[in-house]
Each structure stands twice: as C-alpha cells, then as structure tokens.
Amino acid sequence: MRKSPKEIEIENEILAMLSGKPAMAASLIFNNEEAQALQNYANVVSIKRLGYNDHGPVHMRKTAQNALIMFDILHEAGIKFSIEEENIGTAEDSKVAVLISSLLHDVGMSVGRENHELLGVVFAMPIIERTLTKIYSRDIEKKTIIQSLIVEGIAGHMATQDIHSLEAGLVSIGDGCDMEKGRARIIFLLSHAPKVGDIHKYSAQSIQKVEIIKGEEKLIRIIVEMTESVGFFQIEEVLFPKILSNPVKPYIELYGKVTGEEMRRYL
C-alpha cells in the first residue's frame, strides 16, 4: 500500500523522536496494512463524501507528532504522567499509549462524523490488540492498562466526554493543533459552491503555522499564526474547547497571532 511523501516524511520525523517500546509501537503501526487502509478510507469519507478537512494518514501522523512534542516537554520538566503517578506504569508506557491512540484516533471517520470517536475504538481494537501483544507479550496486566489508556485517548479526543489522564489529554490537544492550511488544501480545491460549514475551510486556510515550544510562565506554549483574523475561529471553536476541560490545561499557554499584529493570549 503506497504512502504519500508527506506521510513518509512525518513517519521519519516521529521515529527520530523515539526509542525502545514507543519506537517499536510506531514501526508496527506504520507497517500495519489494516491501519493504513482505515486511515486512507477515513480520508475518502471525510473529504470526498462529507466535504471536511483531512482526517486521514497525514493528519493522524501529525497529531501523533504534536502529542509527542508536548509529551517530551512535560517529561523533561519532570512531570509524571497519570500511570506513573499511580505507580502502574512508566513514562515509556505512557508514550506508547499516546502514540498509538494518536495514530488511530480518527479511524472512525471511515464511517462518518457522528460518534466517530467511539466507532474508532471498535475499528482500532484489533490493531491495538495485535500491537500490544507484540510489545507486552509477557505482561498481561501492563498490556491491559495501556489498552485502556489508548481507548481513552481515541474516545476522548473530541472533548465530547470527560477524560482524566494526561496521556489522553495530549492526544486531544495534539489533534486540535493540526490546523495549518495544508489540512484544508484538498477540500478547498474540490469545493466550489458555498455551503454550511465553509467557515471551517476558510479559517483553516488562513492558518500559516502552529508552533509548539517550551513556555515561559507554563511548560508548553502553543502559538497559532495566521494571515487573516478568520483563523481565530479555529482557535476558539476547535482548539480552545479541547484544552478547556483537559488534564493538560495547567501546563498550556495559548496564543493567536495575525501576521503584522500583536499576539492575542487565550491561556
């Protein structure tokens, strides 16, 4: 199954960030034909059938990359993730959960938008099971715990239900941070007649860059740069709600900036 140059590029960037069990998990998912087929078909349904932005293999890889950047910032600052704090896992285990749930979080879009986060769990479970069996073959308890974290990350990424772990929180915010204009490029080219929901397309098209770096007052700073003020819609209606009730919120600074103007601070 052929991959686009962009998929391969992000995969290589992700693998360069990883070692140990997370690297093994990434390789297993990247080379899983069922996962690739679901990611590809999710994009067909999202873009061609529903007229939405990219929800396919590039988006899911970008979500994983965003989540991993935030994960590393927190880890380097000495923050313990949820299963570390509960003495039932390590940071490496937490990273496995964040990675797999990010890479599979939108496979439910292969059916449609409604309840896609819950349908995604159904589609992802066989892949999760096979992947974790290879990584945690001698530790059924650990495998079960990581599986539950992954399910929380997939089911909770839309902020439609409460999530309670830092691990799942990173998946949701990583998803929300993938809003650069390239994500709306295909649907922008395909769509001609105006319709309800176009604000998502045009606002995403104005986003030039989303930067995730170490913060000053808090640990993580997210800066959304845009060419037009319509891009603030993406922050206020897509990203901000995912941060508002998120366990990672205490560590986030959030800014929006129109080119040539001063930054607007949200958090």
N, C-alpha and C positions, 0 to 999 in steps of 0.2 A: 504494500500500500504506500503510494508515493506521498511524501511530505513536502510542503512548501519551503522555500529557502528561509522564510521568516520563522517557521516552526523550528527548523534545524538550528537556526541562529540562537533562538531563545533556549532551546534544549542545551546547547553547548554552554551558554552562559549560566544556566542553572547547575549543570554538572560541575562547573568550575567552582561553584559555591559549596559543594557538598563532599562529604567523605563518609565512610562507614555505612551504617544501615540506611540513612537517607539517600546516599548515592545509589545503593542497591535498589531502593524503592523507586527512585527516579528512572533508572535503567529499565526496570521491569515494566513500569507504566508506559514509558516511551516506546517500548518494543512490543506492547500488547496490542494485537490487531483488533480485538474487540473494543478496547478503549478508543483506539484511533477511529474505528468505524462509527462509534457512538458520537465522538466529538465532531466528526465530519458531517454526520447526518443532522446533529443538533444545529449546525450552521445552516444547512439547507432549509430546515424548518424555520429557523429564526429569520433568515434573510429573505429567502425566496417566497416562503409561504405566508409569513407573518409581517414582513417588512420591518423587522427590528435590526438593531446593530449586531455585530459579530458576537456570537455566543459559542464559537467553535474551538478548534485546537489551538489557535494562536491566543485567543482570549484566555483560555484555561491555563496555558503556559505562562502568560503574562501575569495572571492572578497569582500563580504559584511564586513567580519571581518577586512580585511585590510583597507577598506574605513573608517570604524568606528574608528579604532585606530588613523588614521590621523585626522579624524573629532574631536575627543576628544582632541588631542594635540593642534589643532588650537583654539578650543573653550576655553580651559583652558588658552590659551595665550591672550584671549580677541579679537580674530579675529572675525569679523562679517561676516556671510555668506551672499550670494547675496540677498536673500529675506529679511533678517534682515536689510541689508544696504539700501534696497529700502523701508523699513517700511511697508512691506506687509506680513510679517510672522515672526516667532520666530526661534530660534536655534532648538527647538524641532520639528517644522515643517520641517526644513531643513534636520534634521536627518531622519525623516520619508521618505522623498524623496530619500535620499542617500541609505537608507536600502532597500526600495522596488525596486529601479532601479538596485541595485547591485544583488539582489536575482533573478531578472528576465532578466538580461541583455543579456544572451546567449540563450534564448528560441528559437530564430530564427534559431539556428543551427539544429533544428528539421526538417528543410527543406534542408539546405545546407550552405556552407560557403559564397557564393556570396550574398551580401546585407543582411546578416543575422541580422545586427544591425537594419535595417529598417523593415525587416519581423518580428523581435522580438517585435516591437511595436504593430503590428497587433495582434499577439498571446497574448501579455501581457495585452492588453487594457481591456478585460472583467474582468480579475483578479484584475487589478488596480482599475477599477470602483467599483467592489463589496467591495474591501478592504477599499477604501477611503470613501465610503458611510457609512460604519460602524464607521469609526473614525471621520469623519467630517459631520455627518448627519444633523447638524443644521447650517452649514456654507458652502453654495454652492460656494461662491467666493473663500474661502480658499481651498476647495476641488479641484476647477478648477486650481488654481495656482500650487498646489502640483502635480497634474496630469501632468501639462506641464513640471515641473521640472523632474519628473520621465521619461517622454518621451525623454527629452533632454539627460538624463543620459544613457538611453538604446541606442538611435540613435547615440550618440556621443562617445560611448566607444572605438571605433576602431581608433579614431583620423582621420577618413576619411572626416569629416566635422567639421567646427568650432563649439566649444562650448563656452559659455560665462558666465557660473555660476561656482562658487566654488563647488557647490553641484555636478554638472555633472563631473567636473574635478576630484573629489575624486573617482568617480565610475571608470573612465578610468584608473587612476593610480593604484587603488586597484586591478583592473583586471590584469594590467601589472605586478604587484608584485607577482602574483601567478605563480611562475615558478620553484618551488622546484622539485626535481627529482621524487617525488611521482606522480606528474601530468603526467609524461611520462611513468610511470611504465607499464601500461596495453598495450599500443601500442608497447612499447619496447619488451614485451614478445610475442606479436602476430605477429610482423613483422619480416620477415627473409630476403627476397630478398631486396637488395638495390634499392632505388628509389629516384626521385627528392623530395626534402623536408626533407630528413633524417637529415639535419643539425639541424632542429628544435628538433627532437627527441634526438639526441646525445648531443646537447648543453643543453637541459633541464635536461637530465640525470646527467649532471655534477654539477648542482646547488644543493648545500647542504642546504643552509639556506638563507632566505630573512628576514632581521630584520628591523622593522620599529620602530624607537625610537625618542625621543626628540633630536633635533640637537643642535649644538653649535653656528655656525655662522648664521644658519637659523633654523626655528622652527622644521622641520621634517628631520630626517636623515634616508635614506634607504641604507642598506648595503647588497650587494649580495655576498655570499660566495660560492666558487666553488672549485672542485678538479682539474679541467683542464681549460686551457685558452679558450677552445672552448665555455665555458659558457659566455664569453664576447659577443658572438653573441646574446644571449638572452637580454642582457642589451642594446646593440647598435641597434638591429633590432626590438625588441619588446617593451621594457620599455621606453627607452630614447625618441623615437618618440612620445609616449603618454604624456610625460612630456613637451616636447619642446614647443608646442603651447598651453599649458594648463594653465588656470587661476590660478592653484595652484603652478605653477612653481616657483614663487618668494619665496616660503616657503620651497623648497626642496633642500637638499644636497643628492647627489647620488654617491655611491662608489661601486666598484667591487673589489673582493679580491680572488686570488688563494691561497689555503692553503700553508702556509710557505713562502709566498711572501708579499711584501708591497701592501697596498691598492692603487687602481687607482681611482682618483676622476674625475667624469664627470660634476658635478654641485657643 
